[in-house]
Amino acid sequence: MKVVISKATLNQILFIICVVVPFFNIYELSFTVWMAAIAITLKNNYSIEFVKYISIFIIIFLLAITVGFFYDYSLYFTIRDITYLLKPITGLLLGYQLFNKHIKNPFQFVVYAGVSIAVYHLILVGYGFIAGAKNVREIREYGGYFNDFEVYTLVILLFSNQFNLQFSKKRNTIFLLILAVSSFFYLARTNFIQFIILVIALKGIFVLNKRAIKVVGTTLILVAAGYAAVFYYNPVRNGKGLDEFLYKIKMAPAEAFSTKINRDDWKQFNDNYRSYENIRTVEQLSYNESFLFGEGIGSQVDLKQKVYLGDMELRYISILHNGYMTVLLKTGLLGLGIYLFSIFFFFRKNNEPTEALKNIHYLFIGTGVFLIISNWVFMGFYNLIDTKTLLIGFLFAYKNDLKKQIK
């Protein structure tokens, strides 16, 4: 008997595969799978809005290559940088192409992918507990360090009526439980922040009015009060239970914004390492007088000492935790200025005529707000295991399809 797989079903399978693959943290594998999927799903046309958005990253990529011609870098690091800077371009393109007008419920399509990766994550966390993981650091070593896609899916499920998901009450509850537990066990500060931002966004609170000011103001006061409570509690490094996680919350401001770090004090260096990367980048660009155009594809930051990053000990790094600084290193202030458009692009005033388009707009606004923070600590769209670009590309395509239906 001949088995026929519909285009929508094939896209669903590919979408799930492309969401799961980066979780293995083997970038060469992710890049190969994504490029193959792009080749399989190529489209004949793309919306003007999407072309404008993806062009921001294409310009940054071309600028980095052009600047790189003026330097003599290793071929290996040049090729590696090319694949790194293609990350947001491939993700957005793939997400857009995996949308198909025959998909009956596009947000269900997204949720199934999110639940798939959540189930896999929970299996890894469970294995970690069986293997003896006892603290935050060990749990994250087994289960992974963050996953923005799951948080998007969790929030979409929370607003299931708003997104017309049409799941049964039982299925909706099960999916919510799976995603909530999985998202929690990443124990990632940025994911908790992302959750709050997206919930606020989908309530329309980032649309400026008196109500929005009150809610955002109250949220900021509660966050400040929570941080004060954690600071007063004074959790210790490598403490038991959630103490280690609370310690990371306590150190968050210094970790991201310190301007002076004593490299000989290992505790200070470890707690503020992300800031140290930023400091060294600024020092290097200043010394080389390369602030305007950066140092191009293949460039690296000299940390002046070897540092354990993942399973490697490195002194020279091609990409940083900070997405802004990564773009600054490769393309200078010119590229950084262009890169900021990729965030503020989502804040454009938009009077959408339907509820479905308005909800996508709210998701875009929440994404823009979150990217301001995500780029500072987790590279934003340039993170090598990032999958939210798939969702954003998919939403661009869905938005374009909805507008065609209206016309």
C-alpha positions as CSV (number, residue, x, y, z in Angstrom):
1,M,0.0,0.0,0.0
2,K,1.4,3.4,-1.0
3,V,1.8,5.8,1.9
4,V,1.4,9.5,1.0
5,I,2.7,12.1,3.4
6,S,1.1,15.5,3.0
7,K,3.2,18.7,2.7
8,A,1.9,19.9,6.0
9,T,2.9,16.7,7.8
10,L,6.3,16.7,6.2
11,N,6.9,20.2,7.4
12,Q,5.7,19.3,10.9
13,I,8.3,16.5,11.0
14,L,11.1,18.7,9.7
15,F,10.1,21.5,12.1
16,I,10.4,19.1,15.1
17,I,13.7,17.7,13.8
18,C,15.1,21.3,13.3
19,V,14.0,22.3,16.8
20,V,15.4,19.2,18.5
21,V,18.8,19.0,16.7
22,P,20.4,22.1,18.2
23,F,19.8,20.6,21.6
24,F,22.6,18.1,21.0
25,N,24.9,21.1,21.1
26,I,26.9,20.0,18.0
27,Y,26.8,23.0,15.8
28,E,28.2,21.3,12.7
29,L,25.3,18.8,12.9
30,S,22.7,21.6,13.4
31,F,24.1,23.7,10.6
32,T,24.1,20.7,8.2
33,V,20.5,19.7,9.0
34,W,19.2,23.2,8.8
35,M,20.9,23.8,5.4
36,A,19.5,20.5,4.1
37,A,16.0,21.4,5.3
38,I,16.3,24.9,3.7
39,A,17.2,23.2,0.4
40,I,14.2,20.9,0.6
41,T,11.7,23.6,1.4
42,L,12.8,26.5,-0.8
43,K,9.9,28.8,-1.8
44,N,9.4,30.9,-4.9
45,N,8.5,34.1,-3.0
46,Y,8.8,35.8,0.4
47,S,6.9,38.7,2.0
48,I,8.5,42.2,1.7
49,E,8.3,42.5,5.5
50,F,10.3,39.3,6.0
51,V,12.9,40.3,3.3
52,K,13.4,43.6,5.1
53,Y,14.0,41.9,8.4
54,I,16.3,39.1,7.2
55,S,18.3,41.7,5.2
56,I,19.5,43.2,8.4
57,F,21.4,40.0,9.2
58,I,22.6,39.6,5.6
59,I,24.0,43.1,5.6
60,I,25.9,42.4,8.9
61,F,27.2,39.1,7.4
62,L,28.4,40.8,4.2
63,L,30.0,43.7,6.2
64,A,31.9,41.2,8.4
65,I,33.2,39.4,5.3
66,T,34.3,42.7,3.7
67,V,36.2,43.8,6.8
68,G,37.8,40.4,7.1
69,F,39.5,40.8,3.7
70,F,41.7,43.5,5.3
71,Y,43.1,41.0,7.8
72,D,45.0,37.7,7.5
73,Y,43.1,35.2,9.5
74,S,43.2,31.4,9.6
75,L,41.0,29.7,7.0
76,Y,39.5,27.5,9.8
77,F,38.4,30.4,11.9
78,T,37.1,32.3,8.9
79,I,34.9,29.4,7.7
80,R,33.7,28.8,11.3
81,D,32.8,32.5,11.6
82,I,30.9,32.3,8.4
83,T,28.7,29.5,9.7
84,Y,28.3,31.4,13.0
85,L,27.1,34.6,11.4
86,L,24.8,32.6,9.1
87,K,22.9,31.3,12.2
88,P,20.1,33.8,12.4
89,I,19.7,33.9,8.6
90,T,19.3,30.2,8.3
91,G,16.9,30.0,11.3
92,L,14.6,32.7,10.0
93,L,14.7,31.4,6.5
94,L,14.0,27.9,7.6
95,G,11.1,28.9,9.9
96,Y,9.5,30.9,7.1
97,Q,9.8,28.1,4.6
98,L,8.4,25.5,7.0
99,F,5.1,27.4,7.1
100,N,2.5,26.0,4.7
101,K,-0.9,27.4,4.0
102,H,-2.4,23.9,4.3
103,I,-1.4,23.7,8.0
104,K,-4.8,23.6,9.7
105,N,-3.8,25.3,12.9
106,P,-0.3,26.9,12.8
107,F,0.0,27.5,16.5
108,Q,-0.8,23.8,17.2
109,F,2.0,23.1,14.7
110,V,4.4,25.2,17.0
111,V,3.1,23.6,20.2
112,Y,3.8,20.0,19.0
113,A,7.4,21.0,18.3
114,G,7.7,22.6,21.7
115,V,6.2,19.6,23.5
116,S,8.6,17.2,21.6
117,I,11.7,19.0,22.8
118,A,10.3,19.3,26.3
119,V,9.7,15.5,26.6
120,Y,13.3,14.9,25.4
121,H,14.6,17.4,27.9
122,L,12.7,15.8,30.8
123,I,14.1,12.4,29.8
124,L,17.6,13.9,30.1
125,V,16.8,15.6,33.5
126,G,15.4,12.3,34.8
127,Y,18.5,10.5,33.7
128,G,20.6,13.1,35.4
129,F,18.7,12.5,38.7
130,I,19.2,8.7,38.3
131,A,22.9,9.3,37.6
132,G,23.2,11.3,40.9
133,A,22.8,15.0,39.9
134,K,22.2,16.8,43.2
135,N,22.6,20.5,42.5
136,V,21.7,23.2,39.9
137,R,25.0,22.9,38.0
138,E,24.8,19.1,37.7
139,I,21.1,19.2,36.6
140,R,21.9,21.7,33.9
141,E,24.9,19.7,32.7
142,Y,22.6,16.8,32.0
143,G,19.5,18.6,30.8
144,G,20.8,21.7,29.1
145,Y,21.2,25.3,30.0
146,F,18.2,27.1,28.4
147,N,15.6,26.8,25.7
148,D,13.7,29.9,24.5
149,F,11.5,27.9,22.2
150,E,9.9,26.0,25.0
151,V,9.0,29.2,26.9
152,Y,7.3,30.6,23.8
153,T,5.3,27.4,23.5
154,L,4.4,27.4,27.2
155,V,3.1,31.0,26.9
156,I,1.1,30.2,23.7
157,L,-0.5,27.4,25.6
158,L,-1.4,29.6,28.5
159,F,-3.2,31.8,26.1
160,S,-4.8,28.9,24.2
161,N,-8.1,30.6,23.7
162,Q,-6.4,33.7,22.3
163,F,-4.5,31.6,19.8
164,N,-7.4,29.4,19.0
165,L,-5.4,26.2,19.7
166,Q,-8.6,24.0,19.9
167,F,-6.9,21.3,22.1
168,S,-9.1,19.3,24.4
169,K,-9.0,20.5,28.1
170,K,-7.1,17.3,29.0
171,R,-4.5,17.6,26.3
172,N,-4.0,21.3,27.0
173,T,-3.4,20.5,30.7
174,I,-1.0,17.7,30.0
175,F,1.0,19.8,27.5
176,L,1.1,22.7,30.0
177,L,2.4,20.5,32.7
178,I,5.1,19.0,30.5
179,L,6.3,22.4,29.3
180,A,6.1,24.1,32.7
181,V,8.2,21.4,34.4
182,S,10.6,21.2,31.6
183,S,11.1,25.0,31.4
184,F,11.6,25.2,35.1
185,F,14.4,22.6,35.1
186,Y,16.5,24.6,32.8
187,L,16.9,26.8,35.9
188,A,17.9,29.6,33.5
189,R,17.4,33.2,34.7
190,T,16.8,34.5,31.2
191,N,14.0,32.0,30.6
192,F,12.1,33.2,33.7
193,I,12.5,36.8,32.5
194,Q,11.4,35.7,29.0
195,F,8.3,34.1,30.4
196,I,7.3,37.3,32.3
197,I,8.0,39.5,29.3
198,L,5.9,37.4,26.9
199,V,3.0,37.1,29.3
200,I,3.0,40.9,29.7
201,A,3.3,41.4,25.9
202,L,0.3,39.1,25.1
203,K,-1.8,41.0,27.5
204,G,-1.2,44.1,25.4
205,I,0.6,45.9,28.2
206,F,3.6,47.0,26.1
207,V,1.2,49.2,24.1
208,L,1.8,52.5,25.9
209,N,-1.2,53.7,28.0
210,K,-2.0,54.4,31.7
211,R,-2.8,50.7,32.4
212,A,0.5,49.6,30.8
213,I,2.5,52.1,32.9
214,K,0.8,50.8,36.1
215,V,1.4,47.1,35.3
216,V,5.0,47.5,34.1
217,G,5.8,49.8,37.1
218,T,4.2,47.3,39.5
219,T,6.2,44.4,37.8
220,L,9.5,46.3,38.2
221,I,8.8,47.0,41.8
222,L,8.0,43.4,42.5
223,V,11.2,42.3,40.7
224,A,13.2,44.8,42.7
225,A,11.6,43.6,45.9
226,G,12.3,40.0,44.9
227,Y,16.0,40.7,44.2
228,A,16.3,42.6,47.5
229,A,14.9,39.6,49.3
230,V,17.4,37.3,47.6
231,F,20.2,39.7,48.4
232,Y,19.2,39.9,52.0
233,Y,18.9,36.1,52.2
234,N,22.5,36.0,50.9
235,P,22.7,32.6,49.2
236,V,26.1,31.0,49.1
237,R,28.1,29.7,46.1
238,N,27.6,26.0,45.5
239,G,24.9,25.9,48.2
240,K,22.3,23.2,48.7
241,G,19.0,23.0,46.9
242,L,18.1,26.2,45.2
243,D,20.8,28.2,46.9
244,E,23.1,27.9,43.9
245,F,20.4,29.2,41.6
246,L,19.6,32.1,44.0
247,Y,23.3,32.9,44.2
248,K,23.3,33.3,40.4
249,I,20.3,35.7,40.7
250,K,22.1,37.6,43.4
251,M,25.2,38.0,41.2
252,A,23.3,38.7,37.9
253,P,23.8,42.5,37.8
254,A,27.6,42.3,38.5
255,E,28.0,39.4,36.2
256,A,26.7,41.3,33.2
257,F,27.7,44.9,34.0
258,S,31.0,44.9,35.9
259,T,33.7,47.2,34.4
260,K,36.7,46.2,36.5
261,I,37.6,42.6,37.3
262,N,40.6,41.2,39.1
263,R,41.8,38.2,37.1
264,D,43.9,36.9,40.0
265,D,40.7,36.6,42.2
266,W,39.2,33.4,40.8
267,K,35.8,33.9,42.5
268,Q,35.4,37.4,41.1
269,F,36.7,36.3,37.7
270,N,34.3,33.3,37.6
271,D,31.2,35.3,38.9
272,N,31.8,38.1,36.4
273,Y,33.3,36.2,33.4
274,R,30.7,37.5,30.9
275,S,31.6,41.1,31.8
276,Y,35.3,40.2,31.4
277,E,34.6,39.1,27.8
278,N,33.1,42.5,27.2
279,I,36.0,44.4,28.8
280,R,38.6,42.5,26.7
281,T,36.6,43.2,23.5
282,V,36.5,46.9,24.1
283,E,40.2,47.0,25.1
284,Q,41.2,45.1,22.0
285,L,39.1,47.2,19.6
286,S,40.5,50.3,21.3
287,Y,44.1,49.2,21.1
288,N,43.7,48.2,17.4
289,E,41.7,51.3,16.6
290,S,39.1,49.1,14.9
291,F,35.9,50.4,16.7
292,L,34.3,51.8,13.5
293,F,34.3,48.7,11.3
294,G,35.4,45.9,13.7
295,E,37.9,43.2,12.9
296,G,35.8,41.1,10.5
297,I,35.1,37.4,9.9
298,G,37.8,35.2,11.5
299,S,38.6,37.7,14.3
300,Q,39.0,36.5,17.9
301,V,39.2,38.1,21.3
302,D,42.4,37.5,23.4
303,L,41.3,36.7,27.0
304,K,44.9,36.9,28.1
305,Q,44.5,33.6,29.9
306,K,43.0,30.2,29.2
307,V,39.4,29.7,30.4
308,Y,37.3,26.5,30.5
309,L,34.3,27.1,28.2
310,G,32.1,24.0,28.0
311,D,34.5,21.1,27.5
312,M,37.4,23.2,26.1
313,E,40.1,25.4,27.5
314,L,40.5,28.5,25.4
315,R,42.4,31.7,25.4
316,Y,41.1,33.1,22.1
317,I,37.3,33.1,21.4
318,S,35.5,33.9,18.2
319,I,32.1,34.6,19.7
320,L,31.1,36.0,23.1
321,H,28.1,35.5,25.4
322,N,27.1,39.1,24.5
323,G,25.5,39.3,21.1
324,Y,26.1,43.1,20.9
325,M,29.8,42.6,21.6
326,T,30.0,39.8,19.1
327,V,28.6,42.0,16.3
328,L,30.8,44.9,17.5
329,L,33.9,42.7,17.2
330,K,33.1,41.5,13.7
331,T,31.6,44.7,12.2
332,G,32.3,47.6,14.6
333,L,29.9,50.4,15.5
334,L,28.6,50.5,12.0
335,G,27.4,46.8,12.2
336,L,26.1,47.3,15.8
337,G,24.0,50.2,14.7
338,I,22.5,48.1,11.9
339,Y,22.0,45.2,14.4
340,L,19.9,47.3,16.7
341,F,17.4,47.6,13.9
342,S,16.7,43.9,14.3
343,I,15.4,44.6,17.8
344,F,13.5,47.9,17.2
345,F,12.0,46.4,14.0
346,F,9.5,44.7,16.3
347,F,8.4,47.9,18.0
348,R,6.9,49.5,14.9
349,K,3.4,50.9,15.4
350,N,1.0,48.4,13.8
351,N,-2.8,48.6,13.8
352,E,-3.7,45.0,12.9
353,P,-7.3,44.5,11.6
354,T,-7.8,41.0,13.1
355,E,-7.3,39.3,16.5
356,A,-4.9,36.7,15.0
357,L,-2.7,39.4,13.5
358,K,-2.8,41.4,16.7
359,N,-1.6,38.3,18.7
360,I,1.4,37.8,16.4
361,H,2.2,41.5,16.7
362,Y,2.1,41.2,20.5
363,L,4.5,38.2,20.3
364,F,6.8,40.3,18.1
365,I,6.8,43.1,20.7
366,G,7.6,40.7,23.5
367,T,10.4,39.2,21.3
368,G,11.9,42.7,20.8
369,V,11.8,43.4,24.5
370,F,13.3,40.0,25.3
371,L,16.1,40.4,22.7
372,I,17.3,43.5,24.5
373,I,18.2,41.3,27.5
374,S,18.9,38.1,25.6
375,N,21.5,39.8,23.4
376,W,23.4,41.0,26.5
377,V,23.7,37.7,28.2
378,F,23.0,34.9,25.7
379,M,23.8,36.2,22.2
380,G,20.2,36.6,21.1
381,F,19.6,35.1,17.6
382,Y,23.4,34.4,17.3
383,N,23.4,31.7,20.0
384,L,24.5,28.5,18.5
385,I,21.7,26.4,20.1
386,D,19.0,29.1,19.6
387,T,15.8,27.9,17.9
388,K,13.5,30.9,18.4
389,T,14.5,32.1,15.0
390,L,12.5,29.2,13.6
391,L,9.4,30.5,15.4
392,I,10.0,34.1,14.3
393,G,10.5,33.1,10.7
394,F,7.4,30.9,10.9
395,L,5.3,33.8,12.3
396,F,6.4,36.1,9.5
397,A,5.1,33.6,7.0
398,Y,1.8,33.0,8.9
399,K,1.3,36.7,9.2
400,N,1.8,37.2,5.5
401,D,-0.7,34.4,4.8
402,L,-3.3,35.9,7.1
403,K,-3.0,39.3,5.3
404,K,-3.4,37.6,1.9
405,Q,-6.6,36.0,3.2
406,I,-8.0,39.4,4.3
407,K,-7.2,40.9,0.9
